[in-house]
Amino acid sequence: SFISSITYSINGTESFFLHGDSKKYNSYHEAMMQAKERILNGELPPLPAKVLGSNDPATKSLVQARNRSMTYDISSRPSARDIANFLDEAISTLSDE
């Protein structure tokens, strides 16, 4: 399900940012510096391919909301209310179909 995929993504965040592609770091500090660089470069933890490749409109909306929410620059990050409004609109659109 999408929720388990998001949970998987959140749980994998630390591993993704700290370890990347199984790269071994010489120290925790080096790993944290690499994580910071990846975050500043806009990298997001991966979602499973079946989620990213889904044609389901609900899944696409949730992925969009997740991607909009996970930006390092707080000034460009939408508020929780903005995301809620986005999801409300998506639900409304799906309900009309």
PyMOL commands that set and color helices and strands:
alter all, ss='L'
color gray80, all
select helices_A, chain A and resi 2-19+28-40+49-52+57-69+74-76+80-96
alter helices_A, ss='H'
color red, helices_A
deselect
rebuild
show_as cartoon
